[in-house]
Amino acid sequence: MTKKAPPGQRSGLIWSNWNLLLLVPMLMLITPLFNVDEPRVWGLPAFYWAQFLFVPIGVICVALVYVKTKDGDR
């Protein structure tokens, strides 16, 4: 069941500029940016360690957007 908003209140998605930060983790989907062999880190080609690097970056971005937008007006 869905709740209806009380009269006078809007419900739905709210825009915030913080939401643009959610585009940063999407950069890992553009593989030509890092589809290279060099530089190697601990023997791993750049293609692999770049993907490992995007995991904590994505978590930080999502957490930051959540914290900054959770108390916003609806």
TORZA-279417 format. One record per residue (C-alpha): residue number from 1; y, x, z; residue in three letters. Coordinates in pm, 1 decimal, m for minus. Example, Ala and Ser with C-alpha at 12.3 -4.5 7.8 and 13.67 -1.06 7.14 Angstrom:
<sites>
<site nr="1" north="m450.0" east="1230.0" up="780.0" rest="Ala"/>
<site nr="2" north="m106.0" east="1367.0" up="714.0" rest="Ser"/>
</sites>
This chain:
<sites>
<site nr="1" north="0.0" east="0.0" up="0.0" rest="Met"/>
<site nr="2" north="349.8" east="116.9" up="m69.1" rest="Thr"/>
<site nr="3" north="639.0" east="65.8" up="163.4" rest="Lys"/>
<site nr="4" north="953.5" east="m86.3" up="26.7" rest="Lys"/>
<site nr="5" north="1287.8" east="60.6" up="123.7" rest="Ala"/>
<site nr="6" north="1499.3" east="m150.4" up="356.3" rest="Pro"/>
<site nr="7" north="1790.9" east="m327.2" up="187.1" rest="Pro"/>
<site nr="8" north="2077.5" east="m89.7" up="121.7" rest="Gly"/>
<site nr="9" north="1860.1" east="221.5" up="108.5" rest="Gln"/>
<site nr="10" north="1738.5" east="395.5" up="m202.3" rest="Arg"/>
<site nr="11" north="1393.0" east="540.4" up="m227.7" rest="Ser"/>
<site nr="12" north="1244.6" east="786.0" up="m470.6" rest="Gly"/>
<site nr="13" north="1302.4" east="1143.6" up="m576.0" rest="Leu"/>
<site nr="14" north="1618.8" east="1318.6" up="m468.0" rest="Ile"/>
<site nr="15" north="1771.6" east="1600.7" up="m670.2" rest="Trp"/>
<site nr="16" north="1862.2" east="1925.3" up="m497.6" rest="Ser"/>
<site nr="17" north="1956.7" east="2258.2" up="m648.8" rest="Asn"/>
<site nr="18" north="1690.5" east="2411.6" up="m424.2" rest="Trp"/>
<site nr="19" north="1431.2" east="2245.9" up="m649.4" rest="Asn"/>
<site nr="20" north="1517.6" east="2494.2" up="m923.5" rest="Leu"/>
<site nr="21" north="1348.5" east="2758.1" up="m710.0" rest="Leu"/>
<site nr="22" north="1019.3" east="2586.5" up="m791.0" rest="Leu"/>
<site nr="23" north="1048.7" east="2721.5" up="m1146.2" rest="Leu"/>
<site nr="24" north="1000.2" east="3080.9" up="m1025.5" rest="Val"/>
<site nr="25" north="621.6" east="3048.4" up="m968.1" rest="Pro"/>
<site nr="26" north="592.4" east="2897.3" up="m1316.3" rest="Met"/>
<site nr="27" north="693.1" east="3235.0" up="m1462.6" rest="Leu"/>
<site nr="28" north="338.0" east="3356.7" up="m1405.9" rest="Met"/>
<site nr="29" north="229.3" east="3117.6" up="m1680.0" rest="Leu"/>
<site nr="30" north="429.9" east="3316.1" up="m1935.4" rest="Ile"/>
<site nr="31" north="164.2" east="3582.8" up="m1975.6" rest="Thr"/>
<site nr="32" north="334.4" east="3784.2" up="m2253.0" rest="Pro"/>
<site nr="33" north="586.4" east="3898.0" up="m1990.8" rest="Leu"/>
<site nr="34" north="326.2" east="4101.3" up="m1805.2" rest="Phe"/>
<site nr="35" north="33.8" east="4131.2" up="m2046.4" rest="Asn"/>
<site nr="36" north="32.8" east="4510.7" up="m2033.7" rest="Val"/>
<site nr="37" north="m198.2" east="4780.2" up="m1905.1" rest="Asp"/>
<site nr="38" north="59.8" east="5012.0" up="m1751.3" rest="Glu"/>
<site nr="39" north="183.2" east="5058.7" up="m1482.6" rest="Pro"/>
<site nr="40" north="m131.9" east="5061.0" up="m1276.1" rest="Arg"/>
<site nr="41" north="m128.0" east="4997.9" up="m902.0" rest="Val"/>
<site nr="42" north="m438.4" east="5114.2" up="m712.3" rest="Trp"/>
<site nr="43" north="m618.6" east="5129.6" up="m1045.2" rest="Gly"/>
<site nr="44" north="m541.0" east="4767.6" up="m1138.9" rest="Leu"/>
<site nr="45" north="m362.4" east="4700.7" up="m1467.7" rest="Pro"/>
<site nr="46" north="m22.4" east="4532.7" up="m1444.7" rest="Ala"/>
<site nr="47" north="m167.6" east="4203.5" up="m1571.5" rest="Phe"/>
<site nr="48" north="m383.8" east="4168.4" up="m1260.2" rest="Tyr"/>
<site nr="49" north="m152.0" east="4294.7" up="m987.7" rest="Trp"/>
<site nr="50" north="133.7" east="4084.0" up="m1125.9" rest="Ala"/>
<site nr="51" north="m78.5" east="3772.0" up="m1076.2" rest="Gln"/>
<site nr="52" north="m159.4" east="3879.2" up="m719.5" rest="Phe"/>
<site nr="53" north="211.5" east="3938.0" up="m661.2" rest="Leu"/>
<site nr="54" north="303.4" east="3588.0" up="m779.3" rest="Phe"/>
<site nr="55" north="84.9" east="3420.6" up="m514.2" rest="Val"/>
<site nr="56" north="301.9" east="3513.5" up="m212.1" rest="Pro"/>
<site nr="57" north="617.8" east="3470.3" up="m420.6" rest="Ile"/>
<site nr="58" north="509.0" east="3116.7" up="m507.0" rest="Gly"/>
<site nr="59" north="424.4" east="3037.1" up="m145.0" rest="Val"/>
<site nr="60" north="763.2" east="3164.6" up="m28.1" rest="Ile"/>
<site nr="61" north="946.8" east="2963.7" up="m294.3" rest="Cys"/>
<site nr="62" north="764.3" east="2639.5" up="m212.3" rest="Val"/>
<site nr="63" north="811.1" east="2689.1" up="163.4" rest="Ala"/>
<site nr="64" north="1181.3" east="2762.5" up="121.0" rest="Leu"/>
<site nr="65" north="1236.2" east="2453.0" up="m92.1" rest="Val"/>
<site nr="66" north="1047.2" east="2242.0" up="160.7" rest="Tyr"/>
<site nr="67" north="1249.9" east="2368.6" up="455.5" rest="Val"/>
<site nr="68" north="1582.2" east="2330.3" up="276.2" rest="Lys"/>
<site nr="69" north="1516.1" east="1980.2" up="140.0" rest="Thr"/>
<site nr="70" north="1305.9" east="1806.2" up="406.6" rest="Lys"/>
<site nr="71" north="1605.5" east="1668.6" up="597.0" rest="Asp"/>
<site nr="72" north="1803.4" east="1560.6" up="291.6" rest="Gly"/>
<site nr="73" north="1946.6" east="1210.4" up="256.6" rest="Asp"/>
<site nr="74" north="1726.7" east="972.1" up="69.2" rest="Arg"/>
</sites>
